[in-house]
């Protein structure tokens, strides 16, 4: 489970600079591609968090969102659409079929009773209202 941190543009600048430097130019050809992670954008205001998650090619019935306090988990399953027909042969198959999962922790608990999810054009939008912060109670000592 990953914690969200504030983005700074210089965090990975050195890594990006050297990303392709030590890679053999033809190493990617024919090699299996890793499963794509669900990419998310998370914003907040004083009342709620908004999450936009890219999950293209998935039916909304195959997407599951779980909220537990500050923790949010998104999972989805992409199913193979068709098999190869007789007389056909696959020249290249790059699309991922299977399950994807993403979980992260927000800075404040979410009111899961008021949370709303919408899915359109391959993007899942979650509106997650923040729970009211309980004030600390001072106990008197007898």
Secondary structure as UniProt FT lines:
FT   STRAND          2..3
FT   TURN            9..12
FT   HELIX           13..18
FT   TURN            19..22
FT   TURN            25..30
FT   STRAND          39..44
FT   STRAND          48..54
FT   TURN            56..57
FT   HELIX           60..62
FT   STRAND          63..68
FT   TURN            69..70
FT   STRAND          71..78
FT   TURN            86..87
FT   STRAND          98..105
FT   TURN            112..113
FT   STRAND          116..120
FT   TURN            121..122
FT   STRAND          123..130
//
